[in-house]
Amino acid sequence: MSVPFRTLPLVLAVSALLSAGTASAADSLTFEAARARFHERADIFRADAAEVERARHASESAKSLSGPKVDITAMQVEGRKDLDLNLDIPASVQQLGNVLTGGKYPIPSSMRFTDELDLSGPRAMISATWPLYTGGAITAQQNLLEHKVREASAAQSARLEEKDADLAMRYWGVQLARSVEELRRERLKDEEEQVHRAMRFEKKGLISRIERMSVEVSRDAARRELVSAGTSARVAEAELMSALREKELPALATPLFILTGDLGTLSEWQSRARINSPVLSRIDAQVSQAGEGVRAAESAFHPQVFAFGMKNLVKHYLTPVEPDWMVGLGIKFTLWDNRDRFSSLAASHAQEEKARAAKAEADNALASAVETAFLRTTQAREEYLLTASTVALAKENLRLREASFAEGLSTALDVREARTQMTGAQIAERAAAYKFVVSWAMLHGAAGVMPDFVATLSRPDLKRVE
């Protein structure tokens, strides 16, 4: 389709506006995208992942502890050995010698041999030891390291839940701060218009100079409030940029919201927390580690059975008393230890009791945290629903006050108070929505189901607060 030349600039302008709008929408940041970026860039998550890998490799390294250990040894030896042997000759042998030689060569009653053995030369041997029974020490160590992997993984998950809830606080904190800043900007705009209106009314003699000055005072107060709101918004943006490792913060696409539908019951949330909480999983792993510590301490009272063997690879320099090869079984039992084994066992039992007490305390603290977050969530939603009617009344009150002021029936102070009430009601409405979002995120974080929080952003009963 051809476009007339005179309409071409208009078409290009519209296209540019549409392209700018599309680019702006593409550059906006949803909470899901911010969360993914946060997980990718936060250094603390890399540290937690490295700790999980460290624990996993440590566990892998202990899986063969019950197998044989084979060593090869090479040495260069320098030494001498004096050999002095005294041999007693039995009388029967002496008599036999006399008979055979006719007494010409008598056999002495004893013989002495002396020599000096040269021990010098290289040695090379291969040796092996194989623990057959350790009283449970090896199994306890292997299990303990596996539980450490569980602990590190649970700690990583707990950190994710905690930091995701903190990110939600920062993300929607920016939304709240920007919203308040925009309300303050609109308030200042209304105050500026009110000043111009008051000047016209003063010229017409409808209001006094004092009334006009009161309007200007209200305008100046609105300016100060806008500056304060702007500072709060910049601070909130800086905190979010720091978390996301960003130099500039784009528009945020996920607004403040309220869920009007079912939020679940407190008992349901507490049950979910007991099942999914990584905090409890981490403490469960610590309890299991303490149990393995008890088994390791008990193994010190058991004997150790092992197989061993060796083979000399260089035989040329071996002395007569050095074996070519040797194998065998051994058993070792500690009769006296320089470490009090009974005290070590008692310490392990105390550590196990400490871990169990910590688990009970954590379970109680978790139930309390879930209850607090749930109550704050429901309270915030009730506050929002109550402020909705307040905002409507405040808007109507301001409209009537402005109309009365134009007719000289209300003072500038009345209008200022009405406008302050309306702005306060609007801010309270947004603050209630912010409290709801943060409490809702904290509830999911405490229960260990933060991914479910992200899923609620697509619920059909979600009401956007903008």
Order of alpha helices (4+ residues) and beta strands (2+ residues): alpha-alpha-alpha-beta-beta-alpha-beta-beta-alpha-alpha-beta-alpha-alpha-beta-beta-alpha-alpha-alpha-beta
